[in-house]
Amino acid sequence: MGSGGFLLAMSGILEQRGISPEEVQWEDLALCRGLPTSFFFETYEEDKISARYVDEMCLSCPVMKQCAMAAKENSGFGVWGGIYWNSARVDKYRNAHKTPETWERIKERLSDG
């Protein structure tokens, strides 16, 4: 589901909370909103345990796919949608801690099916 379809589905909940759906961006719904950006750059690069926590947060996020697509479309750098990107390409070195099971979960969440 594209970001427009997702926001349409969420419109009832948003309206109940007094938020206009037209004003909401996918970033507003991200679980990481408000966290220090260092979690998605330096901390992720330096600490594999923290990196796994970030991966799990991304895998639980309702806008994971929109986030990953934004990185891919905008030459993203750092963690977007559970993947560490380097100029819109998956950085194999900084994603090396991921298990095959984690990659499978990411693939499932990012697929169109």
Secondary structure, DSSP 8 states (H G I E B T S, - for coil): --HHHHHHHHHHHHHHTT--GGG--GGGG-TTTTS-GGGGTHHHHH-HHHHHHHHHHHHH-TTHHHHHHHHHHTT-EEEETTEEEETTEE-TTTTTT--HHHHHHHHHHHS--
